Amino acid sequence: MVPDPEKVGPGFPIQVEQPKGRAFLTLNKFTIDPRWQKRRLEILARDGWECQRCNDVLTQLDVHHLIYRPGIAYWDYKDCELITLCHNCHEYETLHFEAAIKDYVYALRTSGLLSDEINTVVKAGFKMKRKGVFV
């Protein structure tokens, strides 16, 4: 049984193998849905048709989901959960995200912080990012 695209997140990807060392390209029925295409254009326009990591305007631009929430269709994510990245930065983010999280948590743990303190640091960091204190 194929789930209803209104009720699931990333869906059932068609995986196309890339050359060694490159990220997996996932195409699925959600990325070709007109509702996602409309949402994608809104985010690209909001971000000035520019990669928000390296400011590239010439490379293919992708809209990256900063998080995935089960049960939420691609097009139903909040603005703050979506960001424009060039294809190279999107691939880098996809390949390095889990390692970055592990390194971050390791650094916080080795500084002597416990779980509640780590949560406080993370939340404060998000507030600072939203206010433009660091990029």
N, C-alpha and C positions, 0 to 999 in steps of 0.2 A: 504494500500500500504506500502510495506517495503522499506525504503530508501536504496540507494546505499551506501555500507560501505566506498566508496571513498569520499563521500560528507558529512558525518556526523561524529561527535566526539564520545562520549561514547556510543551512540546507544541505543538499547532496551535491558536493562538488564533482565536476569532471576534472580529474587531475591530468595535466599535461606535463610530462617529465621534461625538465630543463637540463641544459648541459651541466656536468658535474660542478658542484660548488655554487650553484644558483638556486634560488628559492623555487618552490613549486608554484606554478601558476594555477590558480583555481578559478574556473569559470563555472557558473551554475545558473539555474533558472532565475535566481533572484537578481543577478547582476544585469540581466537583459530585460528585466521587468520595467515597463515604462514608469512606474512609480519610483523605482530606484534611479532611473536615468534622470528624472526630474529633480529628485533630491540631490543627486550627484552634481548637477548643474548649479543648483542653489549654493552648495558648499564651495564649488570652484569659484563662483562669482563672489561669494562672501570673502574668500581668501585672496581675491584679486588675481586669479588665474596664475598663481605663483606658489612654488613649493615653500611650505612654512618652515622647512628645516634648512635648506641651502639657497633659497630665493631663485632657483632655476625657473625660467619661463619657456625654455626651448624644448626640454625633454617632455615626453608623455606625462601627463598629470593623472594621478590616481587619488581617489578619496579613501582614506584609511580610517577604519573603525578603531578607535583607541582602546575600546573594550568590546567584548561580545556578550550580549545578554540573552540567555535562553528564552525562546518564545517571542522574541521581538524581531519583526521583519526589518531588513536592511534599511528601508526608507523611514522607519518609525523611530530611529535614534535621534536623540537631542543634538542640537548644534554643537554643544561642547564635547560630544563623544565622537565627532567626525573632524578630520583635518585633511587638507590638501598636501600631498607629497608628490614629488617627481617619482617616476618609476624606480630610479636607482635608490632613492632614500626609502621608498616603500619596501623595496626588496631588502635593504639593509635592516630596517626596523623589524621586518618579519623574521629575518634570520637571527637577529641579536637580542630580541626582547627578553626571552627567558633567561639568558645568561646575564643580562643587565639587572634583572630583578634579583637573581641569586646573589650577584656581587653587591647590590645595594643592601639587601637584607644581611648579608655576611658582614658588611662594614658597620651597619647599625648594631648588630649583635656583638661584634668584637669590641665595640665602644662601650659595652656594658648595658645597653638598653634592653628592656623587657618588652613583651608584646604590646602592652598598653602604651608605653612610651614610644615605640616604633609607630603605632597608629597616630599618635599626636604629631610626631615629626612629619609623617606622610601628609596628613591633613593640612598642616601648616605650610608645607611645600606647595600643595595644590593652590592654597589661597594666595601665596606669593606669586605663583605663575600666572594666575588669573589677573592679578593686579599689575603684572608686567615687571615685577621686581627682578626676575631672572628669566632667561629664555633657554 
